[in-house]
Amino acid sequence: EIVYVEAHFFIDVPFDPDHRLYNQKLGGGALLDLGIYPLWLATLALGEIEDWRSSIIKAPTGEDQSIYISGKSKSGALANLSASMTYERPSIGYIHGTKGKVVVPHFFFCPESLSVQMYGEDEVRHPSPWIGNGYTHEIMHVQNCIAQGLKESSSVPHRLSQYLARTMDTQLAYHGLPV
């Protein structure tokens, strides 16, 4: 049973008011560009969470340059997520369960492996081939859906995309940022 998800995505982008990440007119900000990935992992592991709370640090342009989000699922499992565009730090995801944990290093850009560790046992690493620039698997999935005549992915149904967008919009609006 999953009891805790932790995920972080950090990059270091020097402040430039014309850079897309620091420009509100271009949809900038840490949550929309980076935070979606930790949010996605938590949602995959825990399902839809309605009880999200967040804190942000704003850039001089008003965009969220760093965000911390926590939530609690219907089952009582917790999620702690963060994203920042102001400093470099390992981007990693953890899914903790009652009997062990899964660790996904660099999970945002096609990880080369993941590891599973049952508590009290050695960690087992599962390699995964890195194809392309990190988005290749998404492109292949879309191509497969189109080839099958599907209008919606069974892996990422429209309702899930809408949930993620609503969640991010709610957090941005809470902090007075444009949605």
N, C-alpha and C positions, 0 to 999 in steps of 0.2 A: 504494500500500500504506500503510495507517495505521500510524504508528510511535509516536504519542503523543497522549493525550487529557488535557486539563486542563479542569476545571470547578469553579466556585465559586458558592455561594449564601449570602449574608449578609443578615441583617436586624438591626435594633437594637431589642430588647425590654427595657426596664428591668426589673431584677430585682423580682419579686413572687412570693413562695412559693405564692400561690394561682392564679397564671396557669397555664394549661394547659401551656405550654412548660417551666415549672419544677416541674411536679408529676408525680412518678413514677406516682401512681395514675391519672393521666389520659394516660399514655403520652407524657409530655413528652420533651424532649431535642432537640438539634440533628440527630442522625442520622435519627431517624424522621420528623421534620417537614420538614427541609430537605435533609439529606444524600441522601435517596432520589433527588432530581433529578439531582445530579451522577453518582451511581451508575448511574442509568438511562441517562444519555447515554453513559457509558463502556461500559456493557453493549451498548447499541445499536451502538456503533462497533466494539467489540472482541470481542463475544461474552462468554460466561461466563469469569470470571477466578477461579481458585481460590486464588491467592497474594496475598491482601490483608493489609496491615499498617496499623495505625492508632495515632494518639495523640489523647488528649482533654484538655480542660480541664473540670473539673467545676464546676458551680454550687454555691452553699452548700446547696442541697437535695439534692445528689448527682447530679443529671442532667448529662448531657454538654452543656455550653453551647457548646463549640467542638470540632470534630473534623477531623482531617486523615487521609486514607486514600490509600494508594498501592498499586498492584498491577501485576502483569506478566501479560500474556496468553500463551497457548500459542504465539503467533507471535513473542513477544518484545517486543511493543509495551508501552509503559508508560502508566499512568494515575495522575494526581495530582489528587486531589479534596479539597475542603474545604467546610465549612459552619459557620456560627456565628450565634448569636442575640444576640450581645453588642455588635456594632458593624456599621455600615453600610459596604458596599463594593460595587463593581459586581458583579452576578451575570452571569457570562459563561461560555460554553463554547467550547473550541477543539478542533478535530480536525486534527492535523498528519499529513500524509502525505509520501511520498517526493518528490512533485512539487508540493505546494502545501498550503494549509490552508483550513479552513472555520471561520468565526467566527460564533457565535450569541449576540448580546447578549440579555440578559433571557430566556434560553431556558426559564425555569421557568414563566413566565406568558404564554405565547403571544407569541413574539417578532414584531416588526413586519417583521423582515427577517433575512436571513443574508447573509454575504458569502463569496465564494470568491476565493482569490488563488493563482494558479499562481505559483510562485517565479520572479522576474524579470519578472513582468507586473503590470499594474495590477489592483487589487482590483475585483471585480464584485459589486455589491449586488443581491440578489434580494428584492424586497418581498413581504410576506405580509400579507394583510388581517387585522386584529385584530377578531375577532367576539366580542362579549360580554365577560365578565370574565376570560377567560384559560383557562377550563376548558370552554368551549363546544365545542371540537373533540372533546374526550373524550366529552362528553355525546352529541354527534351520532354518534360512532362506536358508542357503546353502543346508541343508538336504532336504528341501522342493523343491528347484529348481532341485536337482538331482533326487528326486522321481518323478518329473513331466517330466523328460527328457530334461530339459532346459540346454542350454549351456551358457546362459547369464541371469542375474537377471534383471527384469524390473525395480527394485528399484535402482540398481547400474549397469547401462549398461557399457560395455567395454569403450565406448567413455568418460564416466565420470571418470573412473579410469585412463585412458590415459591423460585426461586433468589435473587431480590432480598431476600425476607424472611429466608431462611437466612443470607445474607451479613450483613445488618444484625444479626440475632440473634447471630451468631458474634462480631462486633466488640463488641457490647454486653457479651456474656458475658466476653470477654477482659479487659474493663476492670472486671469485677465489678458490672456494672449489670443490673437485672432484665430478663429477656427475656419 
